[in-house]
Amino acid sequence: MTTTEYKKKLETYQGLCRCPENFFEVWQQRMRQPVRQVQVETVPFANRAAKYETVTLTTERGTIRARCIRPSGDGCHPLMLMFHDLNRGIRGWHHMTRFIAQGYAVLAPEIPVKTDDWKTAPEQLRLGDAIQDALLCTHYAHSLSFVDKERVVTWGEGLGGGLAIAAAAMLPGTVKCCALNPLPGDIRGTCGEAAQDQDDWDIANFAPFVKGEVRMGICLMDEVAPPEGQYAIYNRLTCAKRKKVYPKYAHERVNFFENECLRFLHD
Amino acid sequence: MTEKDILDLDGYAGMTPCPEDFDAFWAVRMEEADRIPLQYSVTQSREIPSFETCRYLDLWFNGMGGARLYAKYLLPVREEAVPLVLQFHGYPGASRSWLEQSSFAGMGMALIALDCPGQGGYSEDIGGYAGTTVSGHIIAGVDGPPEAMYYVRLYQNIRILCRIVRQLEGIDLGRVFVNGASQGGALGLACAALNPELINRAAILYPFLSDYRMVWELGADVIAYEGLRYYSRWFDPDGEKEEEWFRKLGYIDSKNFAHLIRCPILFGTGLADTICPPQTQCAVYHQLECPKKRCLFPGYGHEEIQEFDDKILDFFGREEAVL
């Protein structure tokens, strides 16, 4: 199959996973699980334009650490919820500072997921826990006094892209979402019928609940997030959406998609 | 490599000596660049709209030989003058995304990110190099006089860019910094060395273009350094001309710029770097006579090192440099 034929075939692919009943309600409930304690500590970087903090949320299941940066000025700021990929740590402070330039506050949870190859052992993702941690942080960030709740963006690459879509689906209001090579989509289609229990947290099942607007980047040479799964996610989105397809890129950051997203933030 | 291996290299200054007339050679090159009339434009970026908090701009200028050169220019919206970062990219790419360039704007700093001519961005390379041009820019022009090599012309173009910086409105000329990794580190070193009255601080990560003979001896003349191997195979197969062409490359060797640098330098090396071998980076670091600090990162290769980037928040963020 040529690249063009492959791309055409994927244009209508919906995936094999099925959305369980009460999917939305179950995840709304999980997002609102009580947080017992919130600990915030200042990180004293010498940047007068921003405030840097680490945030630790203590829940019934353990602690979640996150990084938070916000513009120094008073008042409300648009919020960027930033999720990182699997098999890597949270993004650096300097990296995250990029969003201060456009006036955003950034909250980025640390959600460590390590897997040799999730496509052969999807349970290694511990996806239900990862999504719940992401949503607990999302719910917390949305409640912060300095956040402009009308201007929320979710953002991520790889697993982070999947979490960004889940967060956009569960947040109230119209949320912008930027996702590059999101995973895991259509786990059943990727891993076989034995993976039907993974439907409970398949990112493709979150897609129809996104109410805002999505920019999605799909790299056709991606072997970590198979394009089939990415298209299943994209094709199930019913909101305003636009995709950029990169035939010669793999599971990697894409300058052109970052530019696309920056234009999207401006619109 | 281990930290002990690095310490054992104490004083290592590279395999080839610096050309005797290196300083004079570059003084003449800078005079040539200074005679070029400044022609440049700053306009709204064609790719990204400006935000209320930050302007996204295109900077075009005429370089040596009339080449049209391009740089991204980010200018945070402030009432007061802001520091400026000259950002240089790795080989053989382009300045990275506008979003990635925004981190310094998020620190209240302007940024200019030059696209190197003929690589992955918009800048024009007008060519005309003597000898082979098919296998990389290190050896582009090495068969001609040293003043006609690719990187000599590029460093002259950076000189012209520095002259433009002095004319830009809203820039605090007391705080002009350079930042770069790999080729960007090499360009940052040369920029700081050749424009010492302008560059105030430099953050340099695993610099490329250093200690060419050691690269060749180690068999690291592959990937970004592959031009050395091609030149050796095609034009000097039995090594009869080694002294000649390695001497010529001495004019564009990062280690040879080190002694000219006056500003404080934050320097980073990944100990597992196979692209720019740590020895070749030591040859630069050991010859720096300016205030300097080196950060060694065990287990890191030629890759993003966030811990180093985070150190830049403080190194550039403070009013005065603290290493």
Interface residues (C-beta under 8 A of the other chain):
Chain A: F45 A46 N47 R48 A49 A50 G89 R91 G92 W93 H94 H95 T97 R98 F99 I100 A101 Q102 G103 N255 F256 E258 N259 C261 L262 R263 H266
Chain B: E47 I48 P49 F51 E52 T53 C54 L74 P76 A94 R96 S97 W98 L99 E100 Q101 S102 S103 A105 G106 M107 G108 Q306 E307 D309 D310 I312 L313 D314 G317 R318
